[in-house]
Structure formats: structure tokens, C-alpha cells
């Protein structure tokens, strides 16, 4: 009925007017004129209803840990001297972040939920809707896009459009545990650190120059000193005693890709890797990350070079938050990628549910080059290969107990969900 009215109001009013004039019926002429005026007013209102209606979305936090919450405020403002008799807001929200105390329904795309609110706006009116989103699992979540729908007073004609900033991103960092709770030696989880002697040079700290020696890399040459002295000069770096730790997360949870992925083991591996990174950062170590997965909307392997930048831990946790079951290659290749060399003497901690033979071979080669190697096992399955003499710490039992406590407390979902 509604579609018939919206499509035929103009010809219907013209027919009524003609019949009224031809038959001399003033009533039909008046009805035709009223129908024409009503339809014209409704069409005009439909065109103006969303004009100068401003939508805004404000999130207090864009980075959270599992268990935390962020406030979100939706604002609608009518900046014209014409009321909006009705307006509907449809906000797309991630299913991985439930809205406190508000009912939502399934969205049009996988992994989304739809928040729908209706209201009326007077002239120069403004409405604020406060909401709260809960972070119950790690991931990278998108809030938006948002659609507004409105129309005339009678509901004959409608207008719908996408408004505001299309998407707000929220990164939920993985939950971290004290290493002692995971079963590590709380005092020396990865053995004694080296100390007392010169370790390696720190290329970020130049203390002087010397004459060039055959074999010096080009990046070591100081071109200003070379031009000034007339002979090739190489930079002298300050010896570094900073421990470097590279956390390597092997994403596969089964021996073969066609077997799929175990979401519980994947989430456990991410949380364990994040816990190690947090401990190393607190201990003052230079930390890096290698994971044979990719960032969202990219096909490059996750690799963060070891460093001690103020935001280094945040960078590592953010990368871990975006890990999915998709892999870009083998961990053995990622660890020996010449484009991303591991600092000399760095400690490498592999977090893995499965351990293929090629990774063991790679770890042994890295150990022979002077790296300290540790393996953290996150599954209870027996491995077909023996990584000896590389030490292995098994955390499956303790991690499972900690996960159960968090789920029972109600602030974390059962491990297994990842934001799309």
C-alpha cells in the first residue's frame, strides 16, 4: 500500500482534479488538490529531512585489554529550523564487543551486530546516547559504518544514507599473565642472563669513527667524516649490554593446514606470547616479535624488530591482537628471513602448539650462531621431534586453569573467538 501511494500520488491527484472539473464536483477537486499538496509536501520533507543533521560517534578508548570497557557516545544534532519527525540510527558494531544493557540483533555481515535506535528531533535539537562496549576477547574490531533513515511525517517517502566517519577501529590486546602463574621460574624464567662482559655493539649509539676495514658494511660508513678527513671512515658503536628477546609465535595448531585451526590453542599461544613480551619489557629487555601471520588487509608477515622504544610493548601487543588463524608461511623461513635479521646474541623464545622438524633444524642453527633458544609448548599433544638440547617449558595445564578462571569470572569469553 505504501509503495502504491508513493508511486501514484501525482497521477492520482491529477485524475481526481480532472474528474472533478469535468463533472462539476467541487469535492473531488478539493480532494485532488489536498492529495497533490500532501504529496508535494511529503516529497519536499523527504529531501530536507537529513539535511544539516549531524551524526557523531565518540569512543573514550581505542586500545583496551581483555576485560576492560570503553564508553561510546552517539550524538545526533539537527541544525536546521525544520523538525525531523522521525529518524532511525543503525550502527554496525562488532559481535566481539557486547553492548552493556542494550539489545542488538545480528548484522548483515559475519561477525557484526546491529544497534538500532529511533527518535524525533525538534528544530536545532540534539540527542546524546551513551553506550558501553565490553572487551571480552582480543582482536581488531571495527565500529561502523552508520546509516541514518528518515522521511516525511506520514511515512510515505524515506531517505537513507551513510553518515559520519565510516569506521572507528578498536584494538583489544590479548590478556597477559604473570609468568610465575604459567609455571615459569618466576626469578629466572629463561635462565641466567649474560653479564659482566662486552656483549654486542649498539648501532643506535655512535661514539666515534675509525678507518674503514675490509668487510665493514656500507651502512657503517660515516660519509661526513670520510669527506672531512679524505679517507673512508667507519662508525664506532658503543658496546651494548642490553638483552634482546625475540618472541616467535608459530600460529598453526595442527600438523597440516587442511586440518583447520584449534581456536583455544591459538588464543592460548597469543596470550602466552603477550605475557612473555610484557615480562621482557618490564625487565628492561629489547623486545621483538615474529609471527607467521599477517596484519589486517595486508599479506606481509608480522615482524617487529627488537627495540626499546617507549611504545615498543604496545606495538608488539597490537600485532598479537591482530593475529588470526591465517598463516603467510613457515616459521622456519620467517626466523631466517634475511630482510629481518635477528640481533646478534638475542634470546629467541618460540611459542608453539606444534613443532615441525624444519623449525627444530632452524632453531639449532640459530643456537649455533650464538642465540639463546627456548621453546614454550602450549598444547598437551606429543611432538614427533625431540628439540634437545633446546629447553622446553610446557604451559598447557596452567594456562587452561587460568583461562577457566577468567571465563568463570565473566569478563572473558571462552578462548576461541577472533574479530574478523
N, C-alpha and C positions, 0 to 999 in steps of 0.2 A: 504493500500500500504506500509506504514511504517513497519507494523508488518511482512509483507511478506519479505521485504528486510532484516530486522534484523534476520529473521529465516533462510533465504535461501542463504545468500551471499556466504557462504563457498561451499555448493554443487554446486551452480550456477557457481562460478569461476572454480571449478574442471571440470564440464561438458563442459564449453566453452574451457578450455585448452585441454581436450581430443579430442573434435571435431576438434579443430584447428590442433592438431598434426596428427590426422588420415586423415584429408582432405588436409593437407599441407597448411592451411590458416594461414599465419602469423598474419593477422589482428585479427582473433578470439583468437589466443594465447596471443596477446598483451592485448586485452580486458579482457580476463580471468585473466591475471596477474595483470592488473590495478584494477579489481574488488577485487581480493584477497588482494592486498596491501592496497586498500582503506578500506576494511572491517577490516583488521587486525589493521590498524592504528586507526580506529574509536573505536574498542573494547579496545585497549590499552588506548586511551584517556578517554574513559568512566571509566576505572578503576582508572585513575590518577586524574580525574577532581576535585574531592573533597578531595583528599589527601592534607594535610597541608593547608587546607582552614579553617581559624579560625573564628568562629562566637562569638560575644559578645553582650550582652544586658545590658544597664546601666540605672537605674532609679534613679533620684535625690532624690525622696522621696518615702517611703514605707508606710507612715501614713499621711493621709490627713483628712481635714474636708470637708463636702459637700460645693461645690462652689470653692474649690481650684484646682490647676493644678499641674501636675508633668511632668517634661521633661524626655523623654526616647530617648536614642541614640542606634541605631543598627549599629554595626560595622562588616564589612566583610574584612578579610585580607588574601591574597594569599601569602603564604610563600615559594613557590617553583618556580624554574626557568622555569615554563611552564605556558603559559596563560590559562585562563579559558574563552572560547569564549562566553559562556552564563551561567548565574546562576539565579535561581529564589528562592526568600525567601518567605516563607509562615509563618507568625507569627500569632498565635492564641491570640486574645485579648478579654476581657470581653465586652459584649454589654453595661454593665452599666457604662463604661468609654469611651465616644466617643473620637475619634482622631480628633484633630483640623486640618481642611483644607485638610484632606486625605479621599479618598473614600475607603470604605471597603465593603465586602459582607458577607452574612450570613455564619457562621461557620458550621462545621459538627456536632457539639453537641449543645444542647439547651443552650441559654444564652451566646453564643460566636459569635465573628465576626472575619473574616479573613482579614489580611492585606497582600497583595501580591505585591512584588517589584521584578523587573528584572534588571540585569546589566551584564556587562562584566568586567573581572578582568585581568589586564596585569600581567607580571611577577613581583612578590614582590609588588603587588599593594594593596591599602587599600581604602575602601569606608566607609564613615560615613553618616548615615541617621538620622537627628534629627527629633523627633516627640514630640507631646504634648498631654497628656491624661487629660481629664476633669473629675472631680469627681462630678457627678450630683445626685447621690443617695448613701446612706450609704450601707455598706456591706463589705464582704471579697472577693476580686477579685483575680483571677489567670491570670497572663500573661505568655503565653506559653502553650504547648511546641512549638518549632520552627522546621520547616522542610526545608531543602535545596534540590534543584533539579538542576542537571546539566547533561552534556553529551558531546558528540563529536561535532565537528564543523558542521557536516552535519545534526545533529539531529536524527541519526539513533538509537543510543544507549543512554539510560538515566540511571542516578543513583540518588537515593533519600535516604536521611537518616535524622534522628532526631539528632540535634546537640545542643551543649551548655548546660547550666543549664536548666533542664526541665521546671521549673515553678518559677516565681517570684510572691510573694504574696503582695497585696496592701490592706491595711485596710483603709476604709473610715469611719471616725467617724460620728455619727449622728449629724445633725445640732442642736445647742442649742440656747435657747432664754433667755433673762433676765426674771426672774420670775415675775417682775412687768408687763412685756408685756403680760404674760399669765394670768394676773388677780389676782396674789397673792398680799398680802400686802408686798410691797417692803421692809419695815423696819423689819417686823416680819412675814415672810411667814408661819411659823409653830408655831406661838405663842412665848411666852417668854421662854427663856432658864432658866434652874435651875442655881442657883449660890449661892455663899456665904457659902456653907457648903460642907463638905466632900461628894463626890459622890461615886465612886467605886474605887477599887484598880486596879492599872495598872500592870499586870504581867510582863511587859517588863522592869520595874524599881524595882530592888531588893535593899532594903535599910538596910537589916539585917536579923537576924534569931530569932526564939523563940522556946520554947519547943513545941513538937508535941501535938496537941489536937485531941481527937476523932472526926472523921468526916473530917479531912483535906485530900484532895485528894492526891494521890501518886505523882502527878506532882509537888506538892508544897514542897515535902521533899527535903531538901538540904543534899545530901549524903556525900559531903565532910565535912560539919560541923558536921554531925552525927558521922562520923568516928573519927573526931578530938576530939570531946567532950565526946564520948562514950554513948550518948543518942540521941534519934531521935529528929531532928531539922526541923522546917518548915520555909520556907522563909517568910520574911515580905516585902510586896509591898508598894510602895509609893502611897498615895491616888491620884486618878486622877480626874481632873475637866474637862477633855476633853469630849465634847459632841460626841456621836457616833450616826450616822444616817445610817440606812439600807434602801436602796430603793428596793422595791419589785415590779417587773413588772409582772403582770398577762397577759400572751400572748394571750389567747383566746379572740376573738372579738364577738363571738356568744355564746348563751347558750349551744348549743350542737355541738360536734365536726363534726358531719355529715353535718352541715350547711356550713362548709368551714371556710374561714377567710376573713375579710374585710381588704384589704391591706392599705387603707387610715388610718383606726383606728390603725392598727399595727404600721405603721410608726409614727403616732402621739404619741402613747404610748412610743415608743423608744425615740423620741426626748424630750418628757416631762421628762422621767426618766433621760436622759442625762443632761438636763437643771438643774434638782434638784441636781444631783451629782456634777455638776460644781459649783453651788451656795454653796453647803455644803463644798466643798473643799476650795473655796475662803474664806469661813467663818472660816476656821481652824478646822472643824469637822473631826472626824474619819469616813470614809465612807466605806460602803459595798454594795453588790448587791446580790439579789436573783431573779432569773427568771426561770420559769418552762419550759425552752427550753434547748438546748444543744449546745455545741461548734461544729464547723465543724468536720466531721469524728469522732465524739465521741457521746456516748449515756448518758453522765453524765450531771446532771442538772447544770445549770450555778449558781455558788455560789462563791462569793468573800468575804472573811471575812473582817469585818470592820478593817481599819488600816489607818495609816498616813504616809505610805512610800512615798518617793518623787515621785514614779511612780504610786501611787495608783489610781489617777484620770485616767491616761492613761489605766490602767488595766480595770477599770470599763467601760470606753468608748469603749475600744476594744471589750469587751464582748458584749456590747449593739450593736456594729456594726455587730456582727455575728448572731444576733437573727433572726430567721425565724419563719414562722407560725407553725412549728412543735413543739409540746409540749411533754415533758417527763413525766408529771404527774400533780397532782393538786397543786395549790399554797398553799392550806391549809397544805398539807403534807410537802412541801418544807420549810415553815416557822417554823415548829416544828420538823424538822429533827434533831435527837439527835447527828448526826455526825457533824452538822454545827450549833452549838448553837449561838444564838444572844447575844451580850454583855449585861450584866445587865444594865437596865436603858436606853437602846438605844431608839432613836426615830425611829419608823418604818413608812415609807411612802409607801402606796400601790398605784400604778398607774394601773388603770383598766378601761376597756370599759364595762365589765360585772362583776357582783358581785354575785356569788353563795352564798347560805346560809351557806355552810360549811366554806367559807373564813370569813364570818362575825363572826361565832362562834369562829374560831381560833383567830381573832383579839381581840375579847372580852376577851378571856383567856389571851392573851399576855398583854392586858391592865391591867388585874387584877394582873399580876405579876410585875407591875411597869413600863411597857413600855409606852411611849407616842405614840399614834397611830393617823395617818392622812390618809385620802383617797383622791386621786386625780382622778376625773372622766373625761374620755376623750371622751365619747360619749354623745349623746343627748337623747338616749333611756331611758325610765323609768325603774328603777330597781324594782324587785318584793319584795326585802327585804329592811327594814329600818335599816341602820347601827348605828342609835343613841345608845349611846351618842357620837360615834366617829364622829369628824368633817369631812365634805366632801367639797372639792373645785372643782367646775366644770370649765373646761378649754376648752371645745369643741368649743365654739363660737370664742374665742380669738385665739386659735390655728389654726382654719380654716382660719381666716383672715390673720394670719402671713404666713401660707402655700401658700395662693393665691398670696401674695405679692412676695414671693420668686420665685414662678413659673413664675409670670409675668415678673420678672426681668431677667429671662432666665438663672440663674445659678443653678437652681434646677429643677429636673423633678417632675411632679405631683406625690405626695406620692403614693406608691403602688408597686414599683419595688424593689426587693431584689436580691442581687447577688446569683447565685447558689452555 
